């Protein structure tokens, strides 16, 4: 059973669930689009 934690997206502020240690959790973004925006790429 995977444990999901709730994180808040650094870009849009949306609360999202992700597995601890997953890329999304590590980066702190709810989606690749937000990650792109957040990093200013
Ligand atoms: Zn987001």
mmCIF file of the protein (N, C-alpha, C, O) and its ligand, coordinates in Angstrom:
data_MODEL
# 
_entry.id   MODEL 
# 
loop_
_entity.id 
_entity.type 
_entity.pdbx_number_of_molecules 
1 polymer     1 
2 non-polymer 1 
# 
_entity_poly.entity_id                      1 
_entity_poly.type                           'polypeptide(L)' 
_entity_poly.nstd_linkage                   no 
_entity_poly.nstd_monomer                   no 
_entity_poly.pdbx_seq_one_letter_code       
;(UNK)(UNK)(UNK)(UNK)(UNK)(UNK)(UNK)(UNK)(UNK)(UNK)(UNK)(UNK)(UNK)(UNK)(UNK)(UNK)
(UNK)(UNK)(UNK)(UNK)(UNK)(UNK)(UNK)(UNK)(UNK)(UNK)(UNK)(UNK)(UNK)(UNK)(UNK)(UNK)
(UNK)(UNK)(UNK)(UNK)(UNK)(UNK)(UNK)(UNK)(UNK)
;
_entity_poly.pdbx_seq_one_letter_code_can   XXXXXXXXXXXXXXXXXXXXXXXXXXXXXXXXXXXXXXXXX 
_entity_poly.pdbx_strand_id                 A 
# 
loop_
_entity_poly_seq.entity_id 
_entity_poly_seq.num 
_entity_poly_seq.mon_id 
_entity_poly_seq.hetero 
1 1  UNK n 
1 2  UNK n 
1 3  UNK n 
1 4  UNK n 
1 5  UNK n 
1 6  UNK n 
1 7  UNK n 
1 8  UNK n 
1 9  UNK n 
1 10 UNK n 
1 11 UNK n 
1 12 UNK n 
1 13 UNK n 
1 14 UNK n 
1 15 UNK n 
1 16 UNK n 
1 17 UNK n 
1 18 UNK n 
1 19 UNK n 
1 20 UNK n 
1 21 UNK n 
1 22 UNK n 
1 23 UNK n 
1 24 UNK n 
1 25 UNK n 
1 26 UNK n 
1 27 UNK n 
1 28 UNK n 
1 29 UNK n 
1 30 UNK n 
1 31 UNK n 
1 32 UNK n 
1 33 UNK n 
1 34 UNK n 
1 35 UNK n 
1 36 UNK n 
1 37 UNK n 
1 38 UNK n 
1 39 UNK n 
1 40 UNK n 
1 41 UNK n 
# 
loop_
_struct_asym.id 
_struct_asym.entity_id 
A 1 
B 2 
# 
loop_
_chem_comp.id 
_chem_comp.type 
_chem_comp.mon_nstd_flag 
UNK 'L-peptide linking' . 
ZN  non-polymer         . 
# 
_pdbx_entity_nonpoly.entity_id   2 
_pdbx_entity_nonpoly.name        ? 
_pdbx_entity_nonpoly.comp_id     ZN 
# 
_pdbx_nonpoly_scheme.asym_id         B 
_pdbx_nonpoly_scheme.entity_id       2 
_pdbx_nonpoly_scheme.mon_id          ZN 
_pdbx_nonpoly_scheme.ndb_seq_num     1 
_pdbx_nonpoly_scheme.pdb_seq_num     101 
_pdbx_nonpoly_scheme.auth_seq_num    101 
_pdbx_nonpoly_scheme.pdb_mon_id      ZN 
_pdbx_nonpoly_scheme.auth_mon_id     ZN 
_pdbx_nonpoly_scheme.pdb_strand_id   A 
_pdbx_nonpoly_scheme.pdb_ins_code    . 
# 
loop_
_atom_site.group_PDB 
_atom_site.id 
_atom_site.type_symbol 
_atom_site.label_atom_id 
_atom_site.label_alt_id 
_atom_site.label_comp_id 
_atom_site.label_asym_id 
_atom_site.label_entity_id 
_atom_site.label_seq_id 
_atom_site.pdbx_PDB_ins_code 
_atom_site.Cartn_x 
_atom_site.Cartn_y 
_atom_site.Cartn_z 
_atom_site.occupancy 
_atom_site.B_iso_or_equiv 
_atom_site.pdbx_formal_charge 
_atom_site.auth_seq_id 
_atom_site.auth_comp_id 
_atom_site.auth_asym_id 
_atom_site.auth_atom_id 
_atom_site.pdbx_PDB_model_num 
ATOM   1   N  N  . UNK A 1 1  ? 0.848  -1.204 0.000   1.00 0.00 ? 1   UNK A N  1 
ATOM   2   C  CA . UNK A 1 1  ? 0.000  0.000  0.000   1.00 0.00 ? 1   UNK A CA 1 
ATOM   3   C  C  . UNK A 1 1  ? 0.874  1.240  0.000   1.00 0.00 ? 1   UNK A C  1 
ATOM   4   O  O  . UNK A 1 1  ? 1.687  1.444  0.901   1.00 0.00 ? 1   UNK A O  1 
ATOM   5   N  N  . UNK A 1 2  ? 0.701  2.044  -0.995  1.00 0.00 ? 2   UNK A N  1 
ATOM   6   C  CA . UNK A 1 2  ? 1.497  3.264  -1.099  1.00 0.00 ? 2   UNK A CA 1 
ATOM   7   C  C  . UNK A 1 2  ? 0.968  4.319  -0.146  1.00 0.00 ? 2   UNK A C  1 
ATOM   8   O  O  . UNK A 1 2  ? -0.241 4.477  0.026   1.00 0.00 ? 2   UNK A O  1 
ATOM   9   N  N  . UNK A 1 3  ? 1.879  5.023  0.457   1.00 0.00 ? 3   UNK A N  1 
ATOM   10  C  CA . UNK A 1 3  ? 1.441  6.097  1.341   1.00 0.00 ? 3   UNK A CA 1 
ATOM   11  C  C  . UNK A 1 3  ? 1.486  7.416  0.581   1.00 0.00 ? 3   UNK A C  1 
ATOM   12  O  O  . UNK A 1 3  ? 2.522  7.833  0.063   1.00 0.00 ? 3   UNK A O  1 
ATOM   13  N  N  . UNK A 1 4  ? 0.320  8.053  0.538   1.00 0.00 ? 4   UNK A N  1 
ATOM   14  C  CA . UNK A 1 4  ? 0.243  9.330  -0.165  1.00 0.00 ? 4   UNK A CA 1 
ATOM   15  C  C  . UNK A 1 4  ? 0.270  10.470 0.840   1.00 0.00 ? 4   UNK A C  1 
ATOM   16  O  O  . UNK A 1 4  ? -0.450 10.458 1.839   1.00 0.00 ? 4   UNK A O  1 
ATOM   17  N  N  . UNK A 1 5  ? 1.103  11.441 0.560   1.00 0.00 ? 5   UNK A N  1 
ATOM   18  C  CA . UNK A 1 5  ? 1.125  12.648 1.383   1.00 0.00 ? 5   UNK A CA 1 
ATOM   19  C  C  . UNK A 1 5  ? 0.583  13.797 0.553   1.00 0.00 ? 5   UNK A C  1 
ATOM   20  O  O  . UNK A 1 5  ? 0.621  13.769 -0.678  1.00 0.00 ? 5   UNK A O  1 
ATOM   21  N  N  . UNK A 1 6  ? 0.086  14.792 1.238   1.00 0.00 ? 6   UNK A N  1 
ATOM   22  C  CA . UNK A 1 6  ? -0.448 15.957 0.531   1.00 0.00 ? 6   UNK A CA 1 
ATOM   23  C  C  . UNK A 1 6  ? 0.594  17.061 0.505   1.00 0.00 ? 6   UNK A C  1 
ATOM   24  O  O  . UNK A 1 6  ? 1.193  17.402 1.525   1.00 0.00 ? 6   UNK A O  1 
ATOM   25  N  N  . UNK A 1 7  ? 0.795  17.606 -0.679  1.00 0.00 ? 7   UNK A N  1 
ATOM   26  C  CA . UNK A 1 7  ? 1.758  18.683 -0.873  1.00 0.00 ? 7   UNK A CA 1 
ATOM   27  C  C  . UNK A 1 7  ? 1.051  19.871 -1.484  1.00 0.00 ? 7   UNK A C  1 
ATOM   28  O  O  . UNK A 1 7  ? -0.030 19.730 -2.057  1.00 0.00 ? 7   UNK A O  1 
ATOM   29  N  N  . UNK A 1 8  ? 1.646  21.025 -1.366  1.00 0.00 ? 8   UNK A N  1 
ATOM   30  C  CA . UNK A 1 8  ? 1.094  22.209 -2.009  1.00 0.00 ? 8   UNK A CA 1 
ATOM   31  C  C  . UNK A 1 8  ? 2.029  22.617 -3.132  1.00 0.00 ? 8   UNK A C  1 
ATOM   32  O  O  . UNK A 1 8  ? 3.233  22.781 -2.933  1.00 0.00 ? 8   UNK A O  1 
ATOM   33  N  N  . UNK A 1 9  ? 1.460  22.777 -4.304  1.00 0.00 ? 9   UNK A N  1 
ATOM   34  C  CA . UNK A 1 9  ? 2.261  23.135 -5.474  1.00 0.00 ? 9   UNK A CA 1 
ATOM   35  C  C  . UNK A 1 9  ? 2.930  24.487 -5.273  1.00 0.00 ? 9   UNK A C  1 
ATOM   36  O  O  . UNK A 1 9  ? 2.287  25.451 -4.859  1.00 0.00 ? 9   UNK A O  1 
ATOM   37  N  N  . UNK A 1 10 ? 4.199  24.551 -5.563  1.00 0.00 ? 10  UNK A N  1 
ATOM   38  C  CA . UNK A 1 10 ? 4.950  25.797 -5.401  1.00 0.00 ? 10  UNK A CA 1 
ATOM   39  C  C  . UNK A 1 10 ? 4.543  26.843 -6.425  1.00 0.00 ? 10  UNK A C  1 
ATOM   40  O  O  . UNK A 1 10 ? 4.780  28.035 -6.228  1.00 0.00 ? 10  UNK A O  1 
ATOM   41  N  N  . UNK A 1 11 ? 3.937  26.405 -7.505  1.00 0.00 ? 11  UNK A N  1 
ATOM   42  C  CA . UNK A 1 11 ? 3.607  27.333 -8.577  1.00 0.00 ? 11  UNK A CA 1 
ATOM   43  C  C  . UNK A 1 11 ? 2.169  27.836 -8.465  1.00 0.00 ? 11  UNK A C  1 
ATOM   44  O  O  . UNK A 1 11 ? 1.941  29.044 -8.397  1.00 0.00 ? 11  UNK A O  1 
ATOM   45  N  N  . UNK A 1 12 ? 1.207  26.928 -8.445  1.00 0.00 ? 12  UNK A N  1 
ATOM   46  C  CA . UNK A 1 12 ? -0.198 27.331 -8.492  1.00 0.00 ? 12  UNK A CA 1 
ATOM   47  C  C  . UNK A 1 12 ? -0.891 27.218 -7.143  1.00 0.00 ? 12  UNK A C  1 
ATOM   48  O  O  . UNK A 1 12 ? -2.028 27.667 -6.993  1.00 0.00 ? 12  UNK A O  1 
ATOM   49  N  N  . UNK A 1 13 ? -0.229 26.628 -6.167  1.00 0.00 ? 13  UNK A N  1 
ATOM   50  C  CA . UNK A 1 13 ? -0.804 26.566 -4.830  1.00 0.00 ? 13  UNK A CA 1 
ATOM   51  C  C  . UNK A 1 13 ? -1.822 25.463 -4.637  1.00 0.00 ? 13  UNK A C  1 
ATOM   52  O  O  . UNK A 1 13 ? -2.433 25.355 -3.574  1.00 0.00 ? 13  UNK A O  1 
ATOM   53  N  N  . UNK A 1 14 ? -2.009 24.644 -5.659  1.00 0.00 ? 14  UNK A N  1 
ATOM   54  C  CA . UNK A 1 14 ? -2.951 23.543 -5.562  1.00 0.00 ? 14  UNK A CA 1 
ATOM   55  C  C  . UNK A 1 14 ? -2.409 22.456 -4.637  1.00 0.00 ? 14  UNK A C  1 
ATOM   56  O  O  . UNK A 1 14 ? -1.233 22.097 -4.697  1.00 0.00 ? 14  UNK A O  1 
ATOM   57  N  N  . UNK A 1 15 ? -3.281 21.948 -3.791  1.00 0.00 ? 15  UNK A N  1 
ATOM   58  C  CA . UNK A 1 15 ? -2.884 20.812 -2.963  1.00 0.00 ? 15  UNK A CA 1 
ATOM   59  C  C  . UNK A 1 15 ? -2.986 19.554 -3.801  1.00 0.00 ? 15  UNK A C  1 
ATOM   60  O  O  . UNK A 1 15 ? -3.999 19.316 -4.460  1.00 0.00 ? 15  UNK A O  1 
ATOM   61  N  N  . UNK A 1 16 ? -1.940 18.753 -3.775  1.00 0.00 ? 16  UNK A N  1 
ATOM   62  C  CA . UNK A 1 16 ? -1.967 17.520 -4.541  1.00 0.00 ? 16  UNK A CA 1 
ATOM   63  C  C  . UNK A 1 16 ? -1.371 16.396 -3.703  1.00 0.00 ? 16  UNK A C  1 
ATOM   64  O  O  . UNK A 1 16 ? -0.582 16.625 -2.787  1.00 0.00 ? 16  UNK A O  1 
ATOM   65  N  N  . UNK A 1 17 ? -1.770 15.188 -4.042  1.00 0.00 ? 17  UNK A N  1 
ATOM   66  C  CA . UNK A 1 17 ? -1.249 14.034 -3.304  1.00 0.00 ? 17  UNK A CA 1 
ATOM   67  C  C  . UNK A 1 17 ? -0.174 13.343 -4.128  1.00 0.00 ? 17  UNK A C  1 
ATOM   68  O  O  . UNK A 1 17 ? -0.298 13.186 -5.343  1.00 0.00 ? 17  UNK A O  1 
ATOM   69  N  N  . UNK A 1 18 ? 0.858  12.945 -3.453  1.00 0.00 ? 18  UNK A N  1 
ATOM   70  C  CA . UNK A 1 18 ? 1.942  12.250 -4.133  1.00 0.00 ? 18  UNK A CA 1 
ATOM   71  C  C  . UNK A 1 18 ? 2.616  11.313 -3.150  1.00 0.00 ? 18  UNK A C  1 
ATOM   72  O  O  . UNK A 1 18 ? 2.583  11.523 -1.937  1.00 0.00 ? 18  UNK A O  1 
ATOM   73  N  N  . UNK A 1 19 ? 3.214  10.298 -3.686  1.00 0.00 ? 19  UNK A N  1 
ATOM   74  C  CA . UNK A 1 19 ? 3.983  9.411  -2.829  1.00 0.00 ? 19  UNK A CA 1 
ATOM   75  C  C  . UNK A 1 19 ? 5.226  10.136 -2.334  1.00 0.00 ? 19  UNK A C  1 
ATOM   76  O  O  . UNK A 1 19 ? 5.881  10.849 -3.095  1.00 0.00 ? 19  UNK A O  1 
ATOM   77  N  N  . UNK A 1 20 ? 5.547  9.954  -1.071  1.00 0.00 ? 20  UNK A N  1 
ATOM   78  C  CA . UNK A 1 20 ? 6.756  10.546 -0.528  1.00 0.00 ? 20  UNK A CA 1 
ATOM   79  C  C  . UNK A 1 20 ? 7.952  10.028 -1.318  1.00 0.00 ? 20  UNK A C  1 
ATOM   80  O  O  . UNK A 1 20 ? 8.091  8.827  -1.550  1.00 0.00 ? 20  UNK A O  1 
ATOM   81  N  N  . UNK A 1 21 ? 8.801  10.945 -1.719  1.00 0.00 ? 21  UNK A N  1 
ATOM   82  C  CA . UNK A 1 21 ? 9.982  10.546 -2.461  1.00 0.00 ? 21  UNK A CA 1 
ATOM   83  C  C  . UNK A 1 21 ? 9.780  10.536 -3.959  1.00 0.00 ? 21  UNK A C  1 
ATOM   84  O  O  . UNK A 1 21 ? 10.743 10.400 -4.713  1.00 0.00 ? 21  UNK A O  1 
ATOM   85  N  N  . UNK A 1 22 ? 8.534  10.679 -4.407  1.00 0.00 ? 22  UNK A N  1 
ATOM   86  C  CA . UNK A 1 22 ? 8.271  10.734 -5.840  1.00 0.00 ? 22  UNK A CA 1 
ATOM   87  C  C  . UNK A 1 22 ? 8.770  12.068 -6.398  1.00 0.00 ? 22  UNK A C  1 
ATOM   88  O  O  . UNK A 1 22 ? 8.967  13.036 -5.664  1.00 0.00 ? 22  UNK A O  1 
ATOM   89  N  N  . UNK A 1 23 ? 8.962  12.087 -7.688  1.00 0.00 ? 23  UNK A N  1 
ATOM   90  C  CA . UNK A 1 23 ? 9.489  13.299 -8.315  1.00 0.00 ? 23  UNK A CA 1 
ATOM   91  C  C  . UNK A 1 23 ? 8.646  14.525 -8.002  1.00 0.00 ? 23  UNK A C  1 
ATOM   92  O  O  . UNK A 1 23 ? 9.180  15.586 -7.681  1.00 0.00 ? 23  UNK A O  1 
ATOM   93  N  N  . UNK A 1 24 ? 7.329  14.380 -8.095  1.00 0.00 ? 24  UNK A N  1 
ATOM   94  C  CA . UNK A 1 24 ? 6.445  15.518 -7.855  1.00 0.00 ? 24  UNK A CA 1 
ATOM   95  C  C  . UNK A 1 24 ? 6.597  16.026 -6.425  1.00 0.00 ? 24  UNK A C  1 
ATOM   96  O  O  . UNK A 1 24 ? 6.596  17.232 -6.177  1.00 0.00 ? 24  UNK A O  1 
ATOM   97  N  N  . UNK A 1 25 ? 6.726  15.099 -5.499  1.00 0.00 ? 25  UNK A N  1 
ATOM   98  C  CA . UNK A 1 25 ? 6.872  15.492 -4.103  1.00 0.00 ? 25  UNK A CA 1 
ATOM   99  C  C  . UNK A 1 25 ? 8.210  16.188 -3.881  1.00 0.00 ? 25  UNK A C  1 
ATOM   100 O  O  . UNK A 1 25 ? 8.287  17.190 -3.170  1.00 0.00 ? 25  UNK A O  1 
ATOM   101 N  N  . UNK A 1 26 ? 9.245  15.660 -4.484  1.00 0.00 ? 26  UNK A N  1 
ATOM   102 C  CA . UNK A 1 26 ? 10.578 16.241 -4.333  1.00 0.00 ? 26  UNK A CA 1 
ATOM   103 C  C  . UNK A 1 26 ? 10.634 17.639 -4.927  1.00 0.00 ? 26  UNK A C  1 
ATOM   104 O  O  . UNK A 1 26 ? 11.214 18.552 -4.339  1.00 0.00 ? 26  UNK A O  1 
ATOM   105 N  N  . UNK A 1 27 ? 10.026 17.799 -6.095  1.00 0.00 ? 27  UNK A N  1 
ATOM   106 C  CA . UNK A 1 27 ? 10.080 19.083 -6.790  1.00 0.00 ? 27  UNK A CA 1 
ATOM   107 C  C  . UNK A 1 27 ? 9.100  20.078 -6.188  1.00 0.00 ? 27  UNK A C  1 
ATOM   108 O  O  . UNK A 1 27 ? 9.367  21.279 -6.155  1.00 0.00 ? 27  UNK A O  1 
ATOM   109 N  N  . UNK A 1 28 ? 7.968  19.578 -5.715  1.00 0.00 ? 28  UNK A N  1 
ATOM   110 C  CA . UNK A 1 28 ? 6.985  20.466 -5.109  1.00 0.00 ? 28  UNK A CA 1 
ATOM   111 C  C  . UNK A 1 28 ? 6.043  21.096 -6.106  1.00 0.00 ? 28  UNK A C  1 
ATOM   112 O  O  . UNK A 1 28 ? 5.475  22.157 -5.845  1.00 0.00 ? 28  UNK A O  1 
ATOM   113 N  N  . UNK A 1 29 ? 5.869  20.447 -7.258  1.00 0.00 ? 29  UNK A N  1 
ATOM   114 C  CA . UNK A 1 29 ? 4.949  20.960 -8.260  1.00 0.00 ? 29  UNK A CA 1 
ATOM   115 C  C  . UNK A 1 29 ? 3.918  19.890 -8.576  1.00 0.00 ? 29  UNK A C  1 
ATOM   116 O  O  . UNK A 1 29 ? 4.212  18.695 -8.567  1.00 0.00 ? 29  UNK A O  1 
ATOM   117 N  N  . UNK A 1 30 ? 2.674  20.357 -8.861  1.00 0.00 ? 30  UNK A N  1 
ATOM   118 C  CA . UNK A 1 30 ? 1.585  19.405 -9.057  1.00 0.00 ? 30  UNK A CA 1 
ATOM   119 C  C  . UNK A 1 30 ? 1.608  18.783 -10.440 1.00 0.00 ? 30  UNK A C  1 
ATOM   120 O  O  . UNK A 1 30 ? 1.018  17.724 -10.651 1.00 0.00 ? 30  UNK A O  1 
ATOM   121 N  N  . UNK A 1 31 ? 2.275  19.420 -11.377 1.00 0.00 ? 31  UNK A N  1 
ATOM   122 C  CA . UNK A 1 31 ? 2.267  18.926 -12.751 1.00 0.00 ? 31  UNK A CA 1 
ATOM   123 C  C  . UNK A 1 31 ? 3.528  19.386 -13.465 1.00 0.00 ? 31  UNK A C  1 
ATOM   124 O  O  . UNK A 1 31 ? 4.180  20.337 -13.035 1.00 0.00 ? 31  UNK A O  1 
ATOM   125 N  N  . UNK A 1 32 ? 3.872  18.708 -14.561 1.00 0.00 ? 32  UNK A N  1 
ATOM   126 C  CA . UNK A 1 32 ? 5.043  19.137 -15.333 1.00 0.00 ? 32  UNK A CA 1 
ATOM   127 C  C  . UNK A 1 32 ? 4.921  20.576 -15.801 1.00 0.00 ? 32  UNK A C  1 
ATOM   128 O  O  . UNK A 1 32 ? 5.918  21.295 -15.879 1.00 0.00 ? 32  UNK A O  1 
ATOM   129 N  N  . UNK A 1 33 ? 3.698  21.000 -16.112 1.00 0.00 ? 33  UNK A N  1 
ATOM   130 C  CA . UNK A 1 33 ? 3.503  22.379 -16.567 1.00 0.00 ? 33  UNK A CA 1 
ATOM   131 C  C  . UNK A 1 33 ? 3.890  23.362 -15.472 1.00 0.00 ? 33  UNK A C  1 
ATOM   132 O  O  . UNK A 1 33 ? 4.552  24.367 -15.731 1.00 0.00 ? 33  UNK A O  1 
ATOM   133 N  N  . UNK A 1 34 ? 3.471  23.064 -14.251 1.00 0.00 ? 34  UNK A N  1 
ATOM   134 C  CA . UNK A 1 34 ? 3.806  23.941 -13.138 1.00 0.00 ? 34  UNK A CA 1 
ATOM   135 C  C  . UNK A 1 34 ? 5.299  23.904 -12.846 1.00 0.00 ? 34  UNK A C  1 
ATOM   136 O  O  . UNK A 1 34 ? 5.895  24.917 -12.481 1.00 0.00 ? 34  UNK A O  1 
ATOM   137 N  N  . UNK A 1 35 ? 5.892  22.742 -13.009 1.00 0.00 ? 35  UNK A N  1 
ATOM   138 C  CA . UNK A 1 35 ? 7.327  22.636 -12.781 1.00 0.00 ? 35  UNK A CA 1 
ATOM   139 C  C  . UNK A 1 35 ? 8.079  23.507 -13.779 1.00 0.00 ? 35  UNK A C  1 
ATOM   140 O  O  . UNK A 1 35 ? 9.045  24.182 -13.423 1.00 0.00 ? 35  UNK A O  1 
ATOM   141 N  N  . UNK A 1 36 ? 7.633  23.487 -15.013 1.00 0.00 ? 36  UNK A N  1 
ATOM   142 C  CA . UNK A 1 36 ? 8.250  24.309 -16.038 1.00 0.00 ? 36  UNK A CA 1 
ATOM   143 C  C  . UNK A 1 36 ? 8.114  25.786 -15.703 1.00 0.00 ? 36  UNK A C  1 
ATOM   144 O  O  . UNK A 1 36 ? 9.076  26.549 -15.783 1.00 0.00 ? 36  UNK A O  1 
ATOM   145 N  N  . UNK A 1 37 ? 6.899  26.174 -15.325 1.00 0.00 ? 37  UNK A N  1 
ATOM   146 C  CA . UNK A 1 37 ? 6.656  27.570 -14.953 1.00 0.00 ? 37  UNK A CA 1 
ATOM   147 C  C  . UNK A 1 37 ? 7.494  27.959 -13.736 1.00 0.00 ? 37  UNK A C  1 
ATOM   148 O  O  . UNK A 1 37 ? 8.134  29.010 -13.705 1.00 0.00 ? 37  UNK A O  1 
ATOM   149 N  N  . UNK A 1 38 ? 7.467  27.091 -12.751 1.00 0.00 ? 38  UNK A N  1 
ATOM   150 C  CA . UNK A 1 38 ? 8.146  27.391 -11.503 1.00 0.00 ? 38  UNK A CA 1 
ATOM   151 C  C  . UNK A 1 38 ? 9.647  27.542 -11.655 1.00 0.00 ? 38  UNK A C  1 
ATOM   152 O  O  . UNK A 1 38 ? 10.286 28.319 -10.946 1.00 0.00 ? 38  UNK A O  1 
ATOM   153 N  N  . UNK A 1 39 ? 10.190 26.797 -12.580 1.00 0.00 ? 39  UNK A N  1 
ATOM   154 C  CA . UNK A 1 39 ? 11.637 26.863 -12.815 1.00 0.00 ? 39  UNK A CA 1 
ATOM   155 C  C  . UNK A 1 39 ? 12.002 27.945 -13.810 1.00 0.00 ? 39  UNK A C  1 
ATOM   156 O  O  . UNK A 1 39 ? 13.178 28.238 -14.026 1.00 0.00 ? 39  UNK A O  1 
ATOM   157 N  N  . UNK A 1 40 ? 10.964 28.547 -14.426 1.00 0.00 ? 40  UNK A N  1 
ATOM   158 C  CA . UNK A 1 40 ? 11.218 29.606 -15.384 1.00 0.00 ? 40  UNK A CA 1 
ATOM   159 C  C  . UNK A 1 40 ? 11.865 29.121 -16.663 1.00 0.00 ? 40  UNK A C  1 
ATOM   160 O  O  . UNK A 1 40 ? 12.619 29.848 -17.310 1.00 0.00 ? 40  UNK A O  1 
ATOM   161 N  N  . UNK A 1 41 ? 11.566 27.898 -17.016 1.00 0.00 ? 41  UNK A N  1 
ATOM   162 C  CA . UNK A 1 41 ? 12.156 27.354 -18.239 1.00 0.00 ? 41  UNK A CA 1 
ATOM   163 C  C  . UNK A 1 41 ? 11.394 27.817 -19.480 1.00 0.00 ? 41  UNK A C  1 
ATOM   164 O  O  . UNK A 1 41 ? 11.756 27.451 -20.598 1.00 0.00 ? 41  UNK A O  1 
HETATM 165 ZN ZN . ZN  B 2 .  ? 0.623  23.455 -9.795  1.00 0.00 ? 101 ZN  A ZN 1 
# 
